Amino acid sequence: MRAPVGGLFRHVADLTEALAARGHAIGIVADSEGGDARTADMFARLAPHASLGIHRLPIPRGLGAGDITTPLAIRQLARRLGIDVLHGHGAKGGFAARLVRMAGGAPVVLYTPHGGVLHYPPNSMSGRVFRFLERTLLAQTDALIFESAFAQAAFTAGIATPNCPAEVIHNGLAPAEFVPVLPREDAHDFVFVGEFRTLKGIFVLLDALVDVKAPDGRPASLVMAGGGPEFEAAKSRIAELGLTDRVQLAGVQPAREMFARGHCAVVPSLAESLPYVVLEAAAAGRPVIATRVGGIAEIFGPTSASLLPAGDFSVLRHAMQSYMNDPAAAAKEAEVRLEFIGTRFSIARMTDQIEALYHRLQAARTAR
């Protein structure tokens, strides 16, 4: 993988621990520069589970020298370690894994795009180049894994119909994450956890909050956790809207800890794949207001009718006001959602399906 941050890193970390617990030898390759405040701690926690080592190599976001040197280094690692399966995550992870295959350095290669090149505008130079590479490298791919049916459909529409096995395997959570989280006495009305980027709908959320009030007239409050390229812009917008006393910025914090600091989670994203924060909030038993983007409807299941159109602050404001007026109704919906995801989104189920696919591909490779 390239950047060891966000949902992609969370997925890789969970899969590493789960496969290691089943007796597999796992190694991780990640960009030598990428990461955030929690990356070092995450790698330290993963080290005992990664018996093949954690290797930091240059993997540039755009095209660069590392796109040649790193696949060559991975090929050497693969041969020295005697790997059976190479699994690329994200656009650049998948790019490197398939180049290793072309160089004869991996028996079985899988690729999970995690959105991948679809994040690049299709008419931009980078978008056109990366889409061409994706189509070309399909010939070097033994199987594709998509974390949502939405991601699979988007890949087919935006890149090509896969000519190899392509499976939808949802991300999963650990049993401890299904333990209810109760709000603290000083909890805010709403909580946002995520990157401070326009794509996450942070400015739509701030605009929506302005006129939301409790039934007694008290202005609604919000706590926001995370960091990102538009953190300072968000601070400026908070001041412009006169929300300084109503919005608390908590910095980068674990999601479950933040769910105790807000009564209702808000995920106003403009685009997503299968966001962990929605899964985590639902598993914690918290009410969730979210937009109908990506695979969120696959998490919401029987409650998906409550999803909102993205980018409309007035619709979001109405949903937030409805929560303030009737939190009991939102709590009942949260119970339905929790029951739905409980048997469908576990790490054990995710690992079962990925492990089975690894074995099937190995068997097919041996049979050839």
C-alpha positions, 0 to 999 in steps of 0.5 A: 500500500502507499499511504498508511493512513485512513480506512485502507490502513485500517483494513490492512492492519485488521487483515494482517492480525487476523491472518497471522492469528490463523498461522499465515506469515505476513509482511507489509510494504508501505510508503517510506514517507506517508503517515500521520500522527498515529502511523508509528504507533500502528506499525509498532502494534502490527510488528509482532503480527508481521513475521515477514517484516514491515518494509518502508519503501518510496511509493510516490502519490503521482508518477515517480522514480519509486514506481520503478525502484520499489517494484524491483525491491518488492520482487527481491523481497518476495523471492527472498521471503518465498511469498505465495501471495502478493496483495496490492491495496489502493491504486499505487499498491496495486500498481506495484504488485502487478509490476512485480508480477510482470517481472516474475516475482509473485506467484499469485497477485490480488488487487483491492482498489479501495477507490484507487484511480477513480479518485482522479478526475477522468478528464485530467491527465493523471486520471487518463494515465492511471485509467490506462494503466489499470486497464493494461494491468488487469492482465497481471491480476489473478483476482480483484476484491472490492469492499462494496458492491458500489466500488465494484460497479464504479470500477466496471463503469470507470475502468473495465469489466474485470477479466479475472475473478472479482468478489465483493468482500465487505470490511469488518469490525472486531467483536469489541467494536460491537459493544455499545458506546454511551455518550458522556454527560458533557457530550455534544449533540453531534460528532464528526470523525474524519479527514478535514477535506471538502470531499468529506462534507465538512463545510456543508456540515458547518453551514447546516449546523448554524440554525439547528437548535434544541427544542428549548432553543439552545443552539446545537453543538458539534465536536469534530475529530481529525486533521487534514489539508483543510483543517485551517480553512475549517477553523476560518469557516467556523469563525465566519459563521459565528460557531466558535462557541458551538464547535470543538476541534478535538484533533486526531482521535480514535473513533470510538472515543469520539462517539462518547463525546457526541450523541449523534454521528454525522457523516456528510461525505460527498463521495466514499467507498465503504467508510469505516466511520459509518460501520464503527458508529453503527456498531457502537449503537450510535445514531448516524446521519449520513449521505447516500454515497458509495457503499453507505447504503450497504451498511444502512441496509433496512434503514437506507431510506434515511440517507441524504443527498450529498452536498445539500446543507439545507437537507442536512440541517433538516435531518439534524433538526429532526434528530434534535426534535426526536432523538428516540426515533433515531435511537430506534433506527440505530437498533435496527441498523446494529442488528443488520450489520452484526452478522454481516460486517465482522473481521472474521467473516471478511478474513474467511472470504479473503483467505478462501480466495487466496487458497482457491487462487493458489490451487488454480495456479498449481493446477496450471 
